[in-house]
Amino acid sequence: MNTCYLNIPYLSIYLSIYLSIYLSIYLSVYHSNILFFFGYYFLSIYLSIYLSIYLSIYLNLFTSICRNLFTIYLSIYLSIYLSIYLNLFTSICLNLFTIYLSIYLSIYLSIYLNLFTSICLNLFTIYLSIYLSIYLSIYLSIYLSISICSHLSVAICSLSIYLSIYLSQSVHIYLSQSVHYLSIYLSIYLSIYHLSIYLNLFTSICLNLFTIYLSIYLSIYLSIYLSAIRIKLM
């Protein structure tokens, strides 16, 4: 009787995992053209939270030994596995989010460059400052992402913005006369076109890892919370 009692919950666990994986693949393959990008991203987060809640309740109903730590660790492991599997199908939306973030950072950088380059007039000075800031940002992103860690991409972007502002100050000390509005639009356009592409390549890994950690944290929190409620009720 004890062997049959232990085999039924594990069979149901594997069945629920199989159905969850099948559902996530079905939604990602057949509904990627129907759902909007950010709607699909939030839907995948809600789906992973829903499936982790369902899995935790399913484990607590069919395993009376949930008071020990083994069942808690098992539910955490399964929810982590499920959240990672679901995050593999949301990389397209995360890349689009990264593009918007890099465009925002490039606009922020171009505004700062124009604040500190109000004394430049000719196009050579504009191209020189944009080229130097883009070169410095790319160099810092490559060097710091290789030598330190990919989790520091946001700090890398802030540091590159600070150093590019400092570089633009030192370059435009030797220049005079004021800049017109055409140079502002031109620098914004060029920085969006070039810097967004390069920043997108080096921040997509960090954002993917951040989303995975966020979903893992939510699933672990829900599993522990539901297990604690089940223990109190029993």
C-alpha positions as CSV (number, residue, x, y, z in Angstrom):
1,M,0.0,0.0,0.0
2,N,2.8,2.4,0.8
3,T,4.5,1.7,-2.6
4,C,1.3,2.4,-4.5
5,Y,0.7,5.5,-2.4
6,L,4.1,6.9,-3.3
7,N,3.9,6.0,-7.0
8,I,0.6,7.8,-7.7
9,P,1.8,11.3,-6.6
10,Y,5.0,11.0,-8.6
11,L,3.1,9.9,-11.7
12,S,0.7,12.8,-11.3
13,I,3.7,15.2,-10.9
14,Y,5.3,14.0,-14.1
15,L,1.9,14.3,-15.9
16,S,1.4,17.9,-14.7
17,I,4.9,18.8,-15.8
18,Y,4.3,17.2,-19.2
19,L,1.0,19.1,-19.6
20,S,2.6,22.4,-18.5
21,I,5.4,22.0,-21.0
22,Y,3.0,21.1,-23.8
23,L,0.8,24.1,-23.0
24,S,3.8,26.5,-23.0
25,I,5.0,25.1,-26.4
26,Y,1.5,25.3,-27.9
27,L,1.1,28.9,-26.8
28,S,4.5,30.0,-28.0
29,V,4.2,28.3,-31.4
30,Y,0.6,28.9,-32.4
31,H,-0.1,32.2,-30.7
32,S,3.1,34.2,-31.3
33,N,1.6,36.0,-34.3
34,I,-1.7,36.8,-32.5
35,L,-0.5,38.1,-29.2
36,F,1.3,41.4,-29.0
37,F,4.9,41.5,-27.9
38,F,4.6,42.9,-24.4
39,G,1.3,41.2,-23.9
40,Y,3.0,37.9,-24.7
41,Y,5.7,38.7,-22.2
42,F,3.4,39.4,-19.4
43,L,1.2,36.4,-20.4
44,S,4.2,34.1,-20.1
45,I,5.0,35.5,-16.6
46,Y,1.4,35.0,-15.5
47,L,1.4,31.6,-17.0
48,S,4.5,30.5,-15.2
49,I,3.1,31.9,-11.9
50,Y,-0.2,30.1,-12.5
51,L,1.5,26.8,-13.4
52,S,3.8,27.0,-10.3
53,I,0.8,27.7,-8.1
54,Y,-1.1,24.8,-9.7
55,L,2.0,22.5,-9.3
56,S,2.4,23.5,-5.6
57,I,-1.3,22.9,-4.8
58,Y,-1.1,19.6,-6.7
59,L,2.0,18.5,-4.7
60,N,0.4,19.5,-1.4
61,L,-2.8,17.7,-2.1
62,F,-1.3,14.3,-3.0
63,T,1.8,14.2,-0.8
64,S,1.0,14.1,2.9
65,I,4.8,14.1,3.7
66,C,5.1,17.8,2.7
67,R,6.0,18.7,6.3
68,N,9.6,17.6,5.7
69,L,12.1,19.6,3.7
70,F,12.4,17.0,0.9
71,T,9.0,17.8,-0.6
72,I,9.6,21.5,-0.3
73,Y,12.9,21.2,-2.2
74,L,11.2,19.0,-4.7
75,S,8.5,21.5,-5.5
76,I,11.1,24.3,-5.6
77,Y,13.2,22.3,-8.1
78,L,10.2,21.5,-10.3
79,S,9.0,25.2,-10.3
80,I,12.5,26.3,-11.2
81,Y,12.6,23.8,-14.1
82,L,9.2,25.0,-15.3
83,S,10.1,28.7,-15.1
84,I,13.4,28.2,-17.0
85,Y,11.6,26.2,-19.7
86,L,9.0,28.9,-20.1
87,N,11.6,31.7,-20.3
88,L,13.2,30.0,-23.3
89,F,10.1,31.0,-25.3
90,T,10.0,34.6,-24.2
91,S,13.5,35.7,-25.5
92,I,12.0,37.5,-28.6
93,C,9.9,39.8,-26.4
94,L,12.9,40.4,-24.1
95,N,15.0,41.4,-27.1
96,L,12.4,43.9,-28.1
97,F,12.4,45.3,-24.6
98,T,16.2,45.5,-24.7
99,I,16.0,47.5,-28.0
100,Y,13.6,50.0,-26.4
101,L,15.9,50.3,-23.4
102,S,18.9,50.9,-25.5
103,I,17.1,53.5,-27.5
104,Y,16.2,55.3,-24.3
105,L,19.8,55.2,-23.1
106,S,21.0,56.4,-26.5
107,I,18.6,59.4,-26.4
108,Y,19.7,60.1,-22.8
109,L,23.3,60.0,-24.0
110,S,22.6,62.3,-27.0
111,I,20.8,64.8,-24.8
112,Y,23.7,64.9,-22.4
113,L,26.2,65.3,-25.3
114,N,24.2,68.2,-26.7
115,L,24.1,69.9,-23.3
116,F,27.8,69.8,-23.1
117,T,28.5,70.5,-26.8
118,S,26.5,73.7,-27.2
119,I,29.6,75.5,-28.5
120,C,30.2,73.3,-31.6
121,L,29.0,74.4,-35.0
122,N,30.5,72.4,-37.9
123,L,29.6,68.9,-38.8
124,F,33.1,67.5,-38.2
125,T,32.8,68.3,-34.5
126,I,29.4,66.6,-34.3
127,Y,30.6,63.4,-36.1
128,L,33.7,63.4,-34.0
129,S,31.9,63.6,-30.6
130,I,29.4,61.0,-31.6
131,Y,32.0,58.6,-33.0
132,L,34.2,59.0,-29.9
133,S,31.3,58.4,-27.5
134,I,30.0,55.3,-29.5
135,Y,33.6,53.9,-29.6
136,L,34.1,54.4,-25.9
137,S,30.7,52.8,-25.1
138,I,31.4,49.8,-27.3
139,Y,34.9,49.4,-25.9
140,L,33.8,49.6,-22.3
141,S,30.9,47.2,-22.9
142,I,33.1,44.6,-24.5
143,Y,36.0,44.9,-22.0
144,L,33.9,45.0,-18.9
145,S,31.4,42.2,-20.0
146,I,34.4,39.9,-20.7
147,S,36.5,40.7,-17.6
148,I,33.8,41.1,-14.9
149,C,30.4,39.6,-15.4
150,S,27.4,39.9,-17.7
151,H,25.1,41.0,-14.7
152,L,26.8,44.4,-14.6
153,S,25.5,45.6,-18.0
154,V,23.3,48.3,-16.5
155,A,26.3,49.6,-14.5
156,I,28.4,49.4,-17.6
157,C,26.0,51.5,-19.6
158,S,25.9,54.1,-16.8
159,L,29.7,54.2,-16.6
160,S,30.0,54.5,-20.4
161,I,27.5,57.4,-20.4
162,Y,29.5,59.1,-17.7
163,L,32.9,58.6,-19.5
164,S,31.4,59.7,-22.8
165,I,30.2,62.9,-21.2
166,Y,33.6,63.5,-19.8
167,L,35.2,62.7,-23.2
168,S,32.9,65.1,-25.0
169,Q,33.8,67.8,-22.5
170,S,37.5,67.4,-23.1
171,V,37.0,67.3,-26.8
172,H,34.9,70.5,-27.0
173,I,37.2,72.6,-24.9
174,Y,39.1,73.4,-28.1
175,L,35.9,74.4,-30.0
176,S,33.8,77.5,-30.1
177,Q,30.5,78.8,-31.4
178,S,27.0,77.5,-30.8
179,V,25.2,74.4,-32.1
180,H,21.8,74.6,-34.0
181,Y,18.8,72.3,-33.8
182,L,19.8,70.3,-36.8
183,S,22.9,69.0,-35.0
184,I,20.7,67.9,-32.0
185,Y,18.4,65.9,-34.3
186,L,21.3,64.5,-36.2
187,S,23.2,63.4,-33.1
188,I,20.0,61.8,-31.7
189,Y,19.4,60.0,-35.0
190,L,23.0,58.7,-35.3
191,S,23.2,57.6,-31.6
192,I,19.9,55.7,-31.9
193,Y,21.0,54.1,-35.1
194,H,24.4,53.0,-34.0
195,L,24.4,52.8,-30.2
196,S,21.1,51.0,-29.9
197,I,22.4,48.2,-32.1
198,Y,25.6,47.7,-30.1
199,L,24.0,48.1,-26.7
200,N,21.3,45.6,-27.7
201,L,23.9,42.9,-28.3
202,F,25.6,43.3,-24.9
203,T,22.5,43.7,-22.7
204,S,20.2,40.9,-24.0
205,I,22.1,38.3,-21.9
206,C,21.7,40.4,-18.7
207,L,18.0,41.0,-19.2
208,N,17.3,37.3,-20.0
209,L,19.1,36.3,-16.8
210,F,17.2,38.9,-14.8
211,T,13.9,37.6,-16.0
212,I,14.9,34.1,-15.3
213,Y,15.9,35.0,-11.7
214,L,12.7,37.0,-11.3
215,S,10.5,34.1,-12.3
216,I,12.6,31.7,-10.2
217,Y,12.2,34.0,-7.2
218,L,8.4,34.3,-7.7
219,S,8.0,30.5,-8.1
220,I,10.2,29.7,-5.1
221,Y,8.2,32.3,-3.0
222,L,4.9,30.8,-4.1
223,S,6.0,27.3,-3.4
224,I,7.3,28.0,0.1
225,Y,4.2,30.1,0.9
226,L,1.7,27.5,-0.2
227,S,3.6,24.8,1.5
228,A,3.6,26.8,4.8
229,I,-0.2,27.4,4.4
230,R,-0.7,23.7,3.9
231,I,1.4,22.8,7.0
232,K,-0.7,25.2,9.1
233,L,-4.0,23.9,7.8
234,M,-2.9,20.3,8.6
